[in-house]
Amino acid sequence: MTSALGESSVNESAPSIDSNVFMFSLAQDTNHRRVTMLAEDHEFSMVEDILEEAAKYGHTILYLNYKGLKSLPLELLQPPIADTVERLYLKRNLLKSLPSNIGQLTRLVELYVHSNSLEQLPDEISNMVCLESLDVSCNNLQCITPKIGDVPTLKKLHLSNNDLVRIPPEIGKLKQLVNLEIINNKLMSIPNEICQCQSLKSLTLDRNKLRELPRHLMEMHNLQEISVTGNKLTHLPADLGMMPSLKSIYVDNNPALFAVPFSLWSKEIGTNSCGTADIHRTAGETRLLVEVDGYSALLPPEIKKFSILQDPTKHKVQCLLELCLRAVHYYSNSQAALLRVEESDLPQYLLDLVLTPTAHCLAPSACEKPIFTSAYARLLKLAWAQPWQNQPGSIPFLGLCCSRECLELFTRFPVPV
């Protein structure tokens, strides 16, 4: 009696279950489990099973990390997978190369081949017309194919921890590139064409062998952050701080960098362990050394003649080359374009100077005259604006002016009021 009543109460309270709803829910759970299993990328999951599911269900994201792959499976590069996959992750395999037919992945948006043994990238990467993100960090790359410039959709390019000694000038064709990271390589320079990457916001070149950055960086109107820590820099472009978009620059651990441009006085700057090298040995016989007010620094290599406020001669005649370059620059940039400078008119280094001067005058009178090979120099610190300059051994700012009069004004009023 009691058990019957109990059973009756249980039956009355139990909800009825529609078999169709149950099967649909089960199918959803099963499909969710498959997606989750792919997302978790279990190291024991079989490549064949992953590819089979991708072909059957049209997965757009494919995880093939930690699979010991020495080559890409043929199924990956053929329909139906090649027609659907948009993001491909191949971290920590044994790949020494990517096949030429990887260009058949025309819908691929992201390619992640971190921590393999790649020695080069195929030219056919230019066929990946939707590719936005490419990460080939931690490989054995010694060069990058010039065809990288033929991937116009590329927004993120990471090449860190390789053996790169140069970057092809074709990188300047990447008009949508936003983030470029080339850490821990062997770069001694970067091409001037990088300034053509007008969408670039973040440039990271830590731990290379760079001695300078191109003056053409001034032409990058969206660049917000530059990091070049752990290099061999001896100077920075004098006008770098005149870029309105630039918010921060990090140059820590550059022992031969003895000053930073005064134009950066209002930016966020990192300068730890700078200026610790022997400045006289660094200068050698080719670089001019300025010593004033207890500070020392190397002038940009373009500067062949300089004066300081303490020089006994109050009025000095400008060198003829400086006057000529000012005239050519002025008349070639005037609205009337009275003078057209052809590539054959000047040696390449002078042509570069005319197009992109070494600096512009910092006098608070808004002089802003271009400076090419001759300047009036001052070294100073602004600890109230940059607290790190209170620290012992911190490096000063280097300011350049076009005349003694401007230098005197800059000395009295170093910042705009």
Secondary structure as UniProt FT lines:
FT   HELIX           2..13
FT   HELIX           19..40
FT   TURN            43..44
FT   HELIX           47..57
FT   STRAND          61..63
FT   TURN            65..66
FT   HELIX           74..77
FT   TURN            79..80
FT   HELIX           81..84
FT   STRAND          87..89
FT   HELIX           100..104
FT   TURN            106..107
FT   STRAND          110..112
FT   HELIX           123..127
FT   TURN            129..130
FT   STRAND          133..135
FT   HELIX           146..150
FT   TURN            152..153
FT   STRAND          156..158
FT   HELIX           169..173
FT   TURN            175..176
FT   STRAND          179..181
FT   HELIX           192..196
FT   TURN            198..199
FT   STRAND          202..204
FT   HELIX           215..219
FT   TURN            221..222
FT   STRAND          225..227
FT   TURN            229..230
FT   TURN            238..239
FT   HELIX           240..242
FT   TURN            244..245
FT   STRAND          248..250
FT   TURN            255..256
FT   STRAND          260..261
FT   HELIX           262..264
FT   TURN            265..266
FT   STRAND          268..270
FT   TURN            272..273
FT   HELIX           279..283
FT   TURN            284..286
FT   STRAND          289..292
FT   TURN            293..294
FT   STRAND          295..298
FT   TURN            301..302
FT   STRAND          305..307
FT   TURN            309..310
FT   HELIX           320..333
FT   TURN            335..336
FT   TURN            343..345
FT   HELIX           348..355
FT   STRAND          359..360
FT   TURN            364..366
FT   STRAND          370..371
FT   STRAND          374..380
FT   TURN            383..385
FT   HELIX           387..390
FT   TURN            392..393
FT   STRAND          397..401
FT   HELIX           404..412
//
